[in-house]
Amino acid sequence: MYPDHLSRDDRLYGMLCHLLAFVGIIIPFGSILGPLVIWLIKKDESAYIDAQGKESLNFQISMAIYGIISGILITIVIGILTSILLGIAWIILTIIGAIRANDGSHYRYPLTIRFFK
């Protein structure tokens, strides 16, 4: 799907598409804005960065939706457990995506709604 040899910049920006989701820890909706900014700026320079940006955005938007649902479920107590599990999954899967992007491979997040194809 991608050239055998991706440039260092392609891998770097691909990784940043995933890692900048952690901006969401500080800024509301930063988990979507961080990857969105990199993707919008760099998507035309590389098919790899374009794919990584879309994958990261799809995952972050999906997680935001799941988080809202989980927040609503807190009213019936199960949302506490789902919120904790969702937070752990978000951190682990985002790190895995960043590592894979830095290695030059394409990582498909599980349980992701494909808004961007």
Secondary structure by P-SEA (a helix, b strand, c coil): cccccccaaaaaaaaaacccccccccccaaaaaaaaaaaaacccccaaaaaaaaaaaaaaaaaaaaaaaaaaaccccaaaaaaaaaaaaaaaaaaaaaaaaaacbbbbbcccccccc
